[in-house]
């Protein structure tokens, strides 16, 4: 909270015009008699200890965009910065400018006040950054949607810090959600994540996380939608040669913003070097593959686009010697068809669009299509993607195993370096382990059992030589 109350603010020290105000009010220099120490009673306007009540005069100057008069008013009557709009001032259009409980700082952001006016209002009432109007909007929400000055927005973000960046409106969520939805600059998004990295993994009231909003904003653009359709229907052709300049620029911006989210979720402030040819470097592709619903949400729709922009990443190993395919094989997605995405009555188009254009593709399928040779490359411990998928990932024939074998059929005869088991034996061992953990049998458990049996059968059929020869006796 220290950054919310700077030295020049009333609560962090006397303002520059304190002597003028003190002389006007006839008050002493004791802090308890300072005219800006207001109290709050029954959700009404603040009032001063010496009887002064904030008036709407400052609001009227702001609405008229009379910035010179607004400067004079906030310097001579700083208590007006505590004024809150009354219910009878709300119009039928529910405009933020007439919203209940809006402060002068809300209005200054709405009417695009100059930087110095906004700073004067904030110095007079630092708490205004956390004040919400009747729709839950703070001044930071207002400036991100209606403002035209990046400088003013950045100043409010820095002054508000983590607390202001976390305030959620029931309509648009936190400032970060609004910034992605409204298409704010990358600089603003970067600053929001810097002051509060936790917001990268925080959902709004519709259970929608920033990454999903980012995808929605990208895919709703007609040119980008065309690119996604062509990418989903590609037939082993190089899509990078058919991208327009605008599509490539939009794609680069998408990956840059996704990278900011991933790094914030990991608590890191450095940047990836996607063009690095290092054979041991964690990349954005590794982290996107491993993202879960509990962290950033399902990021599988982004995978084909990252590969399209940076195809070299599918061949890059991370610090543990894993290719992206090794990472993808090591877990089983909760839903490979996107059915786990929540749909809401108020935002059906967002979830529907998120399910389109490759969201139904398993990361294993995407990565193998981009780099089939990866299916036959062991990691540093000697484990092949097929072994990892069967032992650690608990994947089945329908969820990646068949794709791996189609790309590298020879691995069916390869023993796992750790257990010295054939693939069908790994599948059987995984099934036995899973059955022991499941105490109660339900419909989902029965379905998993059927898929596990199907996997064992298909692996046996693909590798009959692994079975011992029948005895002649």
N, C-alpha and C positions, 0 to 999 in steps of 0.2 A: 504493500500500500504506500510505500514511501514515495514512489514516483507519481502518486495521485495527488500529493500535497506538496508542491514545490515551495522553495523558500519564499517566493513572492506571493504565495497564496495566503489568505487570511488565517488558515488553520496551521500553516507552517511558518508563520512570521508575519509581521506587519506589512501590508502592501505599501507601495511607493506613495500612495495618496492618503496614507493613514492620518497624517497630521491635519490635512484638509478636512477629512471626514470627521475626525474627532472634534475639530473646532466648530464645524457646522452643527454637530449634534450636541455640543456642550458637555460631552462625556469626558470621563477621566481616561488616563492612559492604561488603566488596569484592564487586562484581557477580558475579564468577566463583563465589562461594560462596552466591549467593542460592538458596534452596530451590526456586525455580520454574524454574531452568535445568535442564531435563530433557534426557536423551538418548533415542534410540530405537534399538532393536536387534532385528533379525530379525522385524519386524512384530509384536513383543510390546508390552506396555504400556510407557509411558514410566517411567523411574525417575530419582530425584534423585541428584545427584552425591555426596550424603552418605549414600546408601543407602536413603532413603525411597522407598517404592513407592506409587503411587496405589491406593486401595482403593475398593470398591464401596459404602462406607457412604453417601456422598453420593447415589449412585444410588438407594439404598433409601429415603432421606428424600424424594427427589423422587417416586418411585413411590407413596409413601404420602401424597403431597401435604401433607407436614408442612413448610410453608414456613418457619416460625420455626426449626425444627431445621436445615433446609437452609441458611438464612442463616448460622447459627452455624458449621456445618460448613465452608462454603466460606471463611469468614473465618479460621477457626482451622487448616484443612487445605486451603489453596488448591490443593495438588498433586493433590487428588482430582478436580479439574476436568479432569485429563488422562486419567482412567480410560477405557478402552475395553472394551466388553462382550465377553466371551469366547464362543467357539463353542458351548460347552455350555449357554449361556443362551438359545439360539434355540428358539422353539417351533414347532409344526407349522403354525400359521397365518401364519408369516412376518411377525408383527406388528413394526412398527418399534420398539416399546418394548423388544423382546427381540432386536433385530437384532444381528448381529455388528458389532463396531467402532463401535457407537453411543456417543457421548460424553454426559456429563451434560447438555450443552446441547441435544443431540437430545431427551433425555427431558424436559427442562424445557419445550421447545416442544410436545412431544406432550401432556404433562399440563397445559398451559396455566398455566405458572407466572406469578406477578406480574412486572411489568416490572423491579422492583428486583432480584429473584432472577436473572432472565436477565442483567441488567447485571453483577451480581457474578460470575456464571459466565464471562461474556465478558471481564471485566477480568482474571480469573485465567488464562484461556486464550484469548487473542484468535484463535489459529490454529484454534480449534474451528469457526469459521464456514466454513472451507474443508475441514473433515474430512468424508469421505464414509463412510457405513456400507456394509455388504456389498452393498446394492442401489444404491449411488451417491447416496443422499440426503444432503444437507447439512442442518444445522438450519434453513436458510432454506426448503428444500423442505418440511420438516416443519411449520413454522409456517404456511405458506401453505395447507396441506391441512387440518391439524388445529387450528390456532389459532383463537381467538375474539377476539383483541385486535389491532385495526389498529395501535394505538400500538406494541406489541411488534414487529410485522412491519416497520413503517416504521423503527424503531430498528435492527433487524438489517440491513435493506437499506442504510441509510446507513452503518453501521459496516463492512459488508462491501464496499461500493463495487462497482466494475466487475468485479473478480475473482470475488467471491462470486456475482454475478448471472450470470456466464458458466458456472458449473459445471453440467455436464449429467449427469443420471441416465439410464442406458440405458432406463429404463422411462418416465419422465415428461418427460425432456428438461431444459431449463434452468428456473429459477424462473419466467421469463416464460411459457413454454409451460404450466406448471402453473397459473399465475395465470389464464390465459385458459380453460383446461380446467375448472378448479374454480369459475370465476365469482367471482374475488376482486374487491374494490371497484376502481373507476376510479382512486381515489387511490393504491392500491398499484401498479397497472399503470403509472400516470404516473411514480411514483418509480423503479420498475424500469427504465423507459426513460430516465429522467433520468441514472441512474448508469451505464448502459451502453446507449446508443442502438443499437449494432451488433446487439443481440439482436433488433431488429425484423425483420431480414432473415436471421436465423440459423435453420436448420432443425434439428429434433431427429434422432435416429438413424433415424427412419422417413421422413426427407426431408419432414417436415411443418413448415411455417412458421407463425408465430403467427396470421397472417391467416386461414389455413385452419381453424385450431382455433377462432378467433372465429366463423367462419361455421358450423361444426359445432355449436357450443354454441347459437347463435341458432336454427338451423333444427330442432334436435331438440325444441324446445318445441312442444307441440301447437298452441297458438294462433298461433305464428309460422309453423308449417308450413301452417296453413290460409290465412294471409295470403299466403304464397308461392304456393300453389296458385291462389288467386283472382287474384293478380297475373299469373301465367303465362297464365291463361285470360281475361284482361280483354278486353273488346270496346269499346275507345275510351270507357270510362267512368272517371269520376273516383274512383280507389280511396281517396283521402284521406277521402271522405265515408262510407266503409263501415268504416274502421278503428275498432276499439274503443280505449278509453283505454289499456288495458294493452298492446295491440299498438303503439300510438304511443310509449308510454314505452320499450318494449323496443327499438323501432326507433331512437329517439333515442340510447339507450345504445350500440347497435351502431355507429352513425355516429360517435359521440364517440370510441369506442375505436379504430375504424378510423382516425380522424383522428390520434390519438396515434401510431399505427404509421407512418402516411405521413409525418408531420412528423419523427419520429425517423429514418426512413430518409433523409430529405432533410437531416438535420443541423440542423433548425430547431427553435426553442423557442417561437416565437410561435404564435398560434392563428389559424385561418381565421375570417372573419366571414361565415358562409354566408348571412346575411340582408342582406348589403351589396348595394346596387343600383348599385355602381360598374360602369362599362362597361369597366374595365381592371383586373382583379384575378384572380390565379391562385386557383382554387378547389379544394376537395377532389375535385370531379368531374374536373377536368383531370388531376390527379395519379393518380387511380384508373384513368382511361382509359389512361394511359401506363405503368402499372406492368408490370413484366416478371417472368418466372419467376426471373431472376437477382437481382432485388431483393426485392419483397414476395410474389412469386408471382402467379398469375392472380387478379385481383380482379373479373373480369367479373360474377360473381354478385351483387356488391354494387351494381352500377350501377342496376338498376331500383329498388332500395330508397332509394338516395340521391336519385334523381329524384323518387320518391314523396314523400319528406320535404321536399325543397327543389327544387321544380319550376323555380324561377327560375334555377337554375344552368345549365340547358341554353341559356339566352339570354345568359350572361355570357362576355365575352371575357377572355382572359388578357393578360399584359403585352405579348405579341407580336401581339395582335389576333386570336388564334385562338379560335373556339368549341370546346367539347368535341368536336363532330363533326369539325372540322378535325384535331384531335389523333388521334381514332380512325381517320380515313381515312389518316393518314400512316404507318401500319405495318400489317403483315399478321400477325394472331395466329398463333402456332405451331400452335395447334389450336383451331378454332372450335367443335368438338364436345366438348371436354373430354376427349378420348381420351388426351391427354398426361399426365393426372393419374396419379400413381403409386398403385397399389393394393398393399397389403401384407396378408399372412396375418393379422397381429395386429390390424390396424386397417381391415378392409374397409368397415365401416359409415361411417367418416369420409369416405373417398374417394367412396363411392357417394352419400352425402348431398350431398357437394360438387358432384356432377355433376347434381343435380336442380334444379328450380325456376329455370330461366333461365341456368344455368351454360353451356348449350349455345348461348346467343344471342351473336351477334357484337355488340360494343359499337356498331358502326354502326347495326345494326337497332334496338337499344334507344333510341339517341339520336334517330333519325329518327322512331320511333314517338311519342316524347315531344314532338318539335318538328320537324315536317316542313319548315317554312319554312327551317330551317338548311341544307338541301340546296341552296338557291339563293342563299345569302349568301356573298360572297367575303370572304377575310380582308384584313388590312391591305395585303398585297402584291398583292391582286387575284386570288388563286387560289381557285377554287371547290372544294368537297369532292371533286367528281368528278375534277378535274384532279389534286388531291393524291393521291387513291386510286390513280390510274393511273400517275402518274410516280414518286412517292416511296414510296407504300405497296405497290406491286406487287400490288394487289388485283385480283381477277378478277370475272367476271360472277357467280359463285356466292358470293363473299366480299365483299359490300357494294356492288358496282357497280350491280347490278340494283335494290337497295333505294334507292340515291340517285336513280337515274333514275325510279323509280316515284314518288318524292316530288316530283321536279322535272324532268319530261320536257323542258322547254324548254332545259335546260343542254346538251343534246346538240349544239346548234348554236352553242355559245359557244366561241370560241377561247381557249386558255390565254394569260394575259396576258404570260407570260415567253417562251414558245417560239412562240406564234402557231400552234399546232397544234390540230387537232380532237381530240376524245377518242379516236377510233379510232387516230389517228396517235400519240398518246401511248402507247396500249397497245402498238402495234407497236414503238415505240422502246424501251419498257421490256422487251419480249420479246427484242429484238435484244441489248440490253445484258446481260440475264440469260443468254442463250445463250453470249455470249462469256466470261462469268465461269465457266460450268460446263464444266470440262475433260472430266470423265467423265460419260457418260450412264448413269443407272441408272433404276430404276422410278419413283422420286420425281421425277426430272428429266423423264421422259417424261410423267408426269401433269401436272406444272406446264406443260409445253409445250402439252399438249392443252387445258388450261384457258385458257392465254393465247390460243390460236387461237380458242377458243370466244368469248372476250371480244371479240376484234377483229371476229369475224363478227356477233355480236349488236349491237355498236355500229354497224356498217355498216348492218345491217338497220333499226336505229332511226333512222338518219340517212342515207338514200340521197342527199339533196341535197348531202352533203359530197363525193361522188364526182364527178370531172370528167365532163362529158357526152361520150359517144363521138363520134368524128369521123365526119362524113358521107361522107368519102372512103373 
